[in-house]
Every structure is written in structure tokens, then in C-alpha cells.
């Protein structure tokens, strides 16, 4: 503790500041409020969680690059993750889901789901610290959904909800009359509650999740891979409000489906019967002469 790496520590603390800012802006949103100010707060709260994810990725990379990794940095990173990826998304979920009206029971159920999400995120982080101390991670898949990925799922819904302003909803209603504004907002409220319950359980599961960023950016790849990454970045800049939702939710729900499907396929593979081996015939021994 006599010497502490300055830059990685500042990046880790930036993670917690983004999480605190997300909570602060989400607290300004009233349940059931659809004013332009609440839309802006929704989007800003979601983007601050995404910013916390960027800081969380940079601090470990900079620490490894400068060879300044330490137990202090790991513990500090876990505490900051508890704020940004545990408490902040759970608090934001209370604003994303249904309010007290017209059915108070729905909001009570939402509060239970939000508390469960926070508890599962804390358990996920504590388990990761214990397993990392016993067996340092070396490119192996995550065991359970990483807490930044789970937080990104809720942040993407908040960003989408914040960009569904009245002008956008009126434009969508003109193109598709059945797509009314209240239907879209109700769909986001329902999916936020049910989806948060699913990703909370996935965080404490043992299902494998790959290091997606490492697989995409590290190592030497084919030229087509670089072109695909550039096109994806261009599309992200153009429609970033919409592209975040499928990215995070496909990562959270898609890999468990692929894993379970692969396991069921391997279990259902028919075993071919062993080829019949012809037993050798006994040699008849005849007396000589």
C-alpha cells in the first residue's frame, strides 16, 4: 500500500463516478413521466452506465500494460463495479418498469426484481473475486453472465426509452398505426422487468460466457475481420440508440441458448453399435498317420 498506480486507479474511480451520475440522473425521473426532460434523463443515465463499462475495460488494460496490477486494484475495481453495475442498473430499473398506477402490485413486483438484480450482481462479483484469487483468469470463459454485460442490457433499454420522444413516436404511429406510443412504452416496461429477472439469474449461473471484446480485437485476424469491425463501428455511430439493445441482449440470452442447444445435441447423438467381430474357429487337430 505504499505505492499505488495512479492512472489505473483514476480510471477505476471514473467507473464509480459514472455509476453515481447514473443514479443521480435516474432519481430525477418520476414514474410514468413522459416529458422531454425525463426522456433526456433516461438516455443520459443509460449512457453513463456505458461510460462506466468503458472505464472498467480501460483500467485493467492500462494496469496490465504498465505491469501495475495489484490486489488493491482488484478490490477497488470490485467495489466500483458494485456501484456501477449493481446499484445503478437496479435503481434505473425502478424507473424503467411500471409505476404505482394503475396497478400498485406491478411496481411492488418490480421493486423485488430490482433488489434481486442488485443482490445477484453483488454475489457475482464476490464469487469472481474468490475464484480469481484461487485461479487467476487466463482467457477462460466467464462463469455466469458478467455484471457489465447485465448492466448494459438495462442501460440499452434506458437509452432506447430516452430516444422514444413524442416526435419519434408520432412518426412511427403514422407509418404503423397499430404501433401506438403507449404500446411501445408498455412493452419496454414489461420487458425491463422480465428481462432483469432473467439476467439476474444468469449472473449467478455457471453458464460459460466468452470474452467477446478480446475475441474481436486481440490477435492477428484476416483482412475481412477488420472491415467487418469498421462497418460495425460506422453503423454504431449512425444508429447507436437502436443497435445497443440487440448487442447486449443477444450476448446475455443468446450464448446460454447456444450452450444448452449444443449440450442437448451432443447428448442426443446416436451411438453406433460396435462392429461384430467374427470369433476364430477352433483348429481341428487330427492324429498323424
Secondary structure, 3 states (H helix, E strand, C coil): CCCCCHHHHHHHHHHHHHHHHHHHHHCCCCCCCCCHHHHHHHHHHHHHHHHHHHHHHHHHHHHHHHCCCCHHHHHHHHHHHHHHHHHHHHHHHHHHCCCCCCCHHHHHHHHHHHHHHHHHHHHHHHHHHHHHHHCCCCCCCEECCCHHHHHHHHHHHHHHHHHCCHHHHHHHHHHCCCCCHHHHHHHHHHHHHHHHHHHHHHHCCCCEECCHHHHHHCCCCCHHHHHHHHHHHHHHHHCHHHHHHHHHHHHHHHHHHHHHHHHHHHHCCCCCCCCCCCCCCCCCCCCCC
